[in-house]
Amino acid sequence: RLIKPLVVIGFPSVYGSFATMALTYSDRWFLEYFLGLNQLGVYSVGVSFGMLIGLFTGAFDSAWSPMFTSYLNKREEAAPLFSKIFTYYVIGFGILSVFIFIIAKPVVFLFLGDAFHDAWIVVGFVALSQVCYGAFSILSSGIYFSQKLGSLSLIKWIVVFVNAILNYFLIQMFGIFGS
């Protein structure tokens, strides 16, 4: 009796996971195609630096998932609490993201050779994207509460599609900054 509800609720999440992977790597496909492996390498190094904030957003997300699911049967308490958590998340991680924008250039210039100095351009934006993905986790808790995970997967695939179109044009116009 539990298999059917688990499949109905969980199966759409599989498609959402593929969307997350496509979103994460689609920029690299376009970069390699339009700019070549050298610029892809510079971009990838910048992404690695920017993803360091992922240690913190990932830790938050690991704590957030069990916390918000503990409110499945206490929805009236969840709304004001989740609102406060979202506000503090945006403020805290927003400040951290701004800090990363500020230190990106000096850190990249300190640790990397001349060939990779352009990597600093993407570090802050990658960090900001991680912060936004964490905010999305908080905001999507309502979808989990309503057990409409198919909608969540659909939203992710729409984002992948829009991201691919933007990457196609912006990478050609602005190089790695466009990604």
C-alpha positions as CSV (number, residue, x, y, z in Angstrom):
1,R,0.0,0.0,0.0
2,L,3.0,2.3,0.4
3,I,4.6,1.6,-2.9
4,K,2.0,3.4,-5.1
5,P,2.2,6.7,-3.1
6,L,6.0,6.6,-3.0
7,V,6.1,6.1,-6.8
8,V,3.5,8.8,-7.5
9,I,5.4,11.3,-5.3
10,G,8.9,10.2,-5.9
11,F,9.1,9.3,-9.6
12,P,8.8,13.0,-10.8
13,S,11.9,13.8,-8.6
14,V,14.0,11.6,-10.9
15,Y,13.3,13.9,-13.8
16,G,14.0,16.9,-11.5
17,S,17.4,15.4,-10.7
18,F,18.3,15.2,-14.4
19,A,17.2,18.8,-14.8
20,T,19.6,19.8,-12.0
21,M,22.4,18.0,-13.7
22,A,21.6,19.6,-17.1
23,L,21.4,23.0,-15.5
24,T,24.8,22.5,-13.8
25,Y,26.7,21.5,-16.9
26,S,24.9,23.0,-19.9
27,D,27.0,26.2,-19.7
28,R,30.1,24.1,-20.1
29,W,28.8,22.5,-23.3
30,F,28.2,25.9,-24.9
31,L,31.5,27.2,-23.6
32,E,33.5,24.4,-25.2
33,Y,31.5,24.7,-28.4
34,F,31.8,28.4,-28.9
35,L,35.1,29.3,-27.1
36,G,37.2,26.1,-26.9
37,L,38.8,24.1,-24.2
38,N,41.1,26.9,-23.0
39,Q,38.3,29.2,-22.0
40,L,36.3,26.3,-20.6
41,G,39.3,25.5,-18.4
42,V,39.5,29.1,-17.2
43,Y,35.7,29.1,-16.5
44,S,35.9,25.7,-14.7
45,V,38.6,27.0,-12.4
46,G,36.4,30.1,-11.6
47,V,33.5,27.8,-10.9
48,S,35.6,25.7,-8.5
49,F,36.4,28.9,-6.5
50,G,32.8,30.0,-6.6
51,M,31.5,26.7,-5.5
52,L,33.4,26.9,-2.2
53,I,30.3,28.6,-0.8
54,G,28.5,25.4,-1.7
55,L,30.1,23.9,1.5
56,F,27.9,26.3,3.5
57,T,24.8,26.2,1.3
58,G,25.0,22.4,1.2
59,A,25.3,22.3,4.9
60,F,22.2,24.5,5.2
61,D,20.3,22.4,2.7
62,S,21.3,19.2,4.6
63,A,19.8,20.7,7.8
64,W,16.9,22.3,6.0
65,S,15.4,19.1,4.4
66,P,14.7,17.2,7.6
67,M,13.7,20.4,9.4
68,F,11.0,21.5,7.0
69,T,9.7,17.9,6.6
70,S,9.2,17.8,10.4
71,Y,6.5,20.5,9.9
72,L,4.4,18.5,7.4
73,N,1.7,18.0,10.1
74,K,2.2,21.5,11.6
75,R,1.7,23.7,8.6
76,E,0.2,26.7,10.5
77,E,3.4,26.9,12.4
78,A,5.6,26.5,9.3
79,A,4.7,29.6,7.4
80,P,5.9,32.3,9.9
81,L,9.0,30.2,10.8
82,F,9.9,29.5,7.2
83,S,9.5,33.2,6.4
84,K,12.0,34.1,9.1
85,I,14.4,31.4,8.0
86,F,14.2,32.7,4.4
87,T,14.9,36.3,5.5
88,Y,17.9,35.3,7.6
89,Y,19.2,33.0,4.9
90,V,19.0,35.8,2.3
91,I,20.7,38.3,4.6
92,G,23.4,35.9,5.8
93,F,24.2,34.3,2.5
94,G,23.7,37.5,0.6
95,I,26.4,39.2,2.7
96,L,28.7,36.2,2.2
97,S,28.1,36.3,-1.5
98,V,28.9,40.0,-1.7
99,F,32.1,39.3,0.3
100,I,33.0,36.6,-2.4
101,F,32.5,39.2,-5.1
102,I,34.9,41.5,-3.4
103,I,37.7,39.0,-2.7
104,A,37.4,37.0,-6.0
105,K,39.9,39.0,-8.0
106,P,42.7,39.2,-5.4
107,V,42.3,35.5,-4.4
108,V,42.3,34.3,-8.0
109,F,45.4,36.5,-8.8
110,L,47.1,35.2,-5.7
111,F,46.6,31.5,-6.3
112,L,46.5,31.1,-10.1
113,G,48.9,31.8,-12.9
114,D,48.4,34.5,-15.5
115,A,46.5,32.1,-17.9
116,F,43.7,31.7,-15.4
117,H,43.3,35.3,-14.1
118,D,40.1,35.8,-16.1
119,A,38.5,33.1,-13.8
120,W,37.8,35.8,-11.2
121,I,35.0,37.1,-13.5
122,V,32.7,34.2,-12.7
123,V,33.6,33.4,-9.1
124,G,31.1,35.8,-7.5
125,F,28.3,34.9,-9.9
126,V,28.8,31.2,-9.2
127,A,28.6,31.8,-5.5
128,L,25.5,33.9,-6.0
129,S,23.9,31.0,-8.0
130,Q,24.6,28.6,-5.1
131,V,22.9,31.1,-2.7
132,C,19.9,31.3,-5.1
133,Y,19.6,27.5,-5.3
134,G,19.5,27.4,-1.5
135,A,16.8,30.0,-1.5
136,F,14.9,27.9,-4.1
137,S,15.1,25.0,-1.6
138,I,13.4,27.0,1.0
139,L,10.8,28.4,-1.3
140,S,10.0,25.0,-2.8
141,S,9.0,23.5,0.5
142,G,5.4,24.4,-0.2
143,I,5.5,22.2,-3.3
144,Y,6.7,19.3,-1.1
145,F,4.0,20.0,1.4
146,S,1.4,19.8,-1.4
147,Q,3.1,16.7,-2.8
148,K,3.2,18.2,-6.3
149,L,6.8,17.1,-7.1
150,G,5.9,16.9,-10.8
151,S,5.4,20.7,-10.7
152,L,8.8,21.1,-9.2
153,S,10.4,19.0,-11.9
154,L,8.5,21.0,-14.5
155,I,9.8,24.2,-13.0
156,K,13.4,22.9,-13.1
157,W,13.1,21.8,-16.7
158,I,11.7,25.2,-17.7
159,V,14.7,26.8,-16.0
160,V,17.1,24.4,-17.9
161,F,15.4,25.4,-21.2
162,V,15.6,29.2,-20.5
163,N,19.2,28.8,-19.2
164,A,20.2,26.9,-22.4
165,I,18.8,29.7,-24.6
166,L,20.5,32.4,-22.6
167,N,23.8,30.5,-22.6
168,Y,23.5,30.1,-26.4
169,F,23.3,33.8,-27.0
170,L,25.2,35.3,-24.0
171,I,28.3,33.1,-24.3
172,Q,28.7,34.2,-27.9
173,M,28.3,37.8,-26.9
174,F,30.2,38.0,-23.6
175,G,32.4,34.9,-23.4
176,I,32.8,33.2,-20.1
177,F,31.1,36.2,-18.4
178,G,27.9,35.4,-20.4
179,S,27.7,31.9,-18.9
